Amino acid sequence: MPAPDIATQSPDGRKAVGHINLMVDTLIANATIDDLRAITRNLLATGSPGLASAFTDAARTRLRQTSAKRIANANGLFERGIDGIHAVPTTHLDNILARVRSLYGAGMGFASLGLLTSIVSATVGLRWEWDGSMAATLAVIDTDISQAIQSCKEELEGGRVNDLTSARDTVNKLWSSVQDSSSDVEDWGGEFPFERAATSIECWKI
């Protein structure tokens, strides 16, 4: 079976067609995810300066092909705990967060903000224990939002944002969902989980 074609970028900016060595492709197809992570990290750490950029370019292409902005039913991100009152995160949320981190890690910050907005909105109307798994998860999401915003800034600085109006709308929707969460948590006397995110958005001017 021939090795698959892959698109590479030539020095003059044109796409060229290359081939993955058959043995290398066999390794990729059969290695464990942990081995692939270790190999990729070592390659990026020791490779040429342009390798990391080529890697993230390829990652963005792949993520766009797999419907980066799509999110399944946001109602499935949280569920009632065993007490029937307090919310807990679901495995579906874990899957969405993995997608979010892939996006902002690849430099697609604004695409990740759309998913994060859906997550924040899904918390409105829920209650959780201040020291439970839900509170811990929301604290991590708060950090994710700040990291996604940093990714957005780099996306802007890199000239990869073609529609500035749409970008601003994405940020405004996130800000609205964060404010809704703040009001809701205040109503039931909880601790607002997105303080860091709120500060990051307030201090950010596009």
NUKOLZA-129849 format. One record per residue (C-alpha): y, z, x. Coordinates in steps of 0.001 Angstrom, whole numbers. Layout:
NUKOLZA-129849
((Y; Z; X))
...
END
This chain:
NUKOLZA-129849
((0; 0; 0))
((3350; -1009; 1550))
((5978; 1631; 2191))
((8814; 1673; -377))
((12144; 20; 320))
((15135; 2286; 789))
((18806; 1379; 737))
((20759; 2251; 3852))
((24400; 1764; 4755))
((25183; -622; 7595))
((28180; -80; 9922))
((30221; -2732; 8089))
((29767; -920; 4773))
((27150; -3263; 3298))
((23862; -2005; 1963))
((20847; -2934; 4029))
((17194; -2641; 3050))
((14984; -527; 5258))
((11440; 743; 5091))
((9908; 4198; 5298))
((7083; 4282; 7810))
((3794; 4551; 5902))
((2742; 7718; 7709))
((6138; 9332; 7107))
((5907; 8421; 3434))
((2456; 10009; 3322))
((3930; 13187; 4794))
((6741; 13225; 2215))
((4293; 12719; -634))
((1953; 15512; 453))
((4020; 18174; 2214))
((4797; 21397; 396))
((8337; 21953; -863))
((8813; 24721; 1718))
((7765; 22392; 4536))
((10120; 19678; 3282))
((12992; 22156; 3128))
((12331; 23319; 6691))
((12027; 19751; 7979))
((15222; 18669; 6213))
((17235; 21646; 7461))
((16043; 21122; 11034))
((16830; 17403; 10863))
((20345; 18002; 9522))
((21016; 20746; 12070))
((19920; 18683; 15065))
((20778; 15152; 13965))
((23875; 13061; 14584))
((27203; 14113; 12977))
((26958; 11353; 10380))
((23489; 12345; 9221))
((24638; 15149; 6902))
((27148; 12802; 5266))
((24480; 10144; 4750))
((22177; 12786; 3302))
((24719; 13990; 735))
((25601; 10385; -148))
((21925; 9731; -888))
((21700; 12995; -2829))
((24661; 12060; -5038))
((23145; 8663; -5748))
((19880; 10281; -6795))
((21552; 12932; -8956))
((23634; 10317; -10758))
((20462; 8359; -11497))
((18858; 11412; -13080))
((21601; 12055; -15634))
((23634; 14662; -13748))
((25761; 15678; -16743))
((22939; 16057; -19238))
((21998; 19541; -20394))
((19310; 20510; -22834))
((19908; 22835; -25771))
((22265; 25556; -24508))
((20839; 27918; -27147))
((17682; 28173; -25049))
((19402; 29664; -22012))
((19248; 33259; -23284))
((17060; 35179; -25701))
((16822; 38642; -27222))
((15074; 41243; -25104))
((12284; 43515; -26238))
((14784; 45826; -27940))
((15901; 42955; -30166))
((19552; 43630; -29350))
((20410; 42844; -25763))
((20167; 39340; -24306))
((18101; 38340; -21280))
((18031; 35067; -19310))
((15213; 32553; -19802))
((13368; 30285; -17385))
((15323; 27401; -18907))
((18487; 28949; -17503))
((16855; 29046; -14060))
((16189; 25314; -14317))
((19781; 24567; -15323))
((21170; 26718; -12521))
((18994; 24896; -10002))
((20512; 21665; -11274))
((24024; 23117; -11076))
((23501; 24167; -7460))
((22085; 20788; -6536))
((25165; 19142; -7982))
((27861; 21225; -6337))
((25841; 21394; -3129))
((25823; 17598; -2999))
((29570; 17456; -3557))
((29486; 16769; -7308))
((31496; 19824; -8275))
((33030; 18460; -11459))
((29624; 17446; -12838))
((28389; 20986; -12175))
((31408; 22483; -13990))
((30322; 20758; -17181))
((26968; 22526; -17046))
((28541; 25851; -16091))
((30899; 25582; -19065))
((27887; 25247; -21362))
((26309; 28325; -19789))
((29447; 30460; -20133))
((29912; 29328; -23741))
((26308; 30271; -24513))
((27062; 33911; -23604))
((29688; 34277; -26332))
((28290; 36391; -29155))
((25639; 38011; -26977))
((25370; 41598; -25823))
((23748; 42873; -22639))
((23116; 46057; -20716))
((25497; 46633; -17828))
((22663; 47330; -15373))
((20052; 44885; -16686))
((18786; 41478; -15615))
((21363; 39721; -17781))
((24307; 41396; -16041))
((22816; 40593; -12637))
((22323; 36952; -13593))
((25864; 36608; -14930))
((27220; 38033; -11673))
((25372; 35296; -9796))
((26739; 32672; -12207))
((30232; 34021; -11550))
((29683; 33239; -7861))
((28256; 29833; -8742))
((31463; 28945; -10591))
((33595; 29843; -7578))
((31368; 27772; -5300))
((31462; 24868; -7738))
((35265; 25012; -7747))
((35258; 24832; -3952))
((32990; 21790; -4226))
((35491; 20242; -6666))
((38325; 20774; -4182))
((36319; 19011; -1487))
((35500; 16233; -3962))
((39226; 15757; -4577))
((40112; 15891; -890))
((37381; 13355; -131))
((38847; 10878; -2623))
((35698; 10791; -4743))
((37431; 11612; -8062))
((38343; 8388; -9839))
((39564; 9894; -13113))
((41960; 12776; -12516))
((42638; 13209; -16242))
((38933; 13705; -16923))
((38714; 16140; -14013))
((41541; 18238; -15439))
((39890; 18182; -18859))
((36660; 19468; -17318))
((38502; 22372; -15689))
((40404; 23146; -18912))
((37144; 23332; -20866))
((35706; 25743; -18331))
((38853; 27863; -18468))
((38682; 27934; -22266))
((35046; 29069; -22212))
((35859; 31797; -19665))
((38723; 33043; -21852))
((36460; 33029; -24924))
((33938; 35094; -22991))
((36624; 37567; -21917))
((37821; 38084; -25497))
((34277; 38432; -26809))
((33236; 40988; -24192))
((36400; 42991; -24805))
((35592; 43104; -28535))
((32220; 44751; -27992))
((33295; 46930; -25087))
((31305; 45264; -22345))
((32227; 44435; -18765))
((33610; 40915; -18324))
((31194; 39119; -15975))
((33367; 36211; -14829))
((36318; 37897; -13113))
((35914; 35978; -9872))
((35652; 32683; -11742))
((38757; 33461; -13769))
((40731; 34202; -10616))
((39503; 31023; -8946))
((40564; 28894; -11903))
((43954; 30587; -12273))
((44768; 30042; -8602))
((43676; 26401; -8648))
((46167; 23668; -9434))
((44961; 20065; -9725))
END
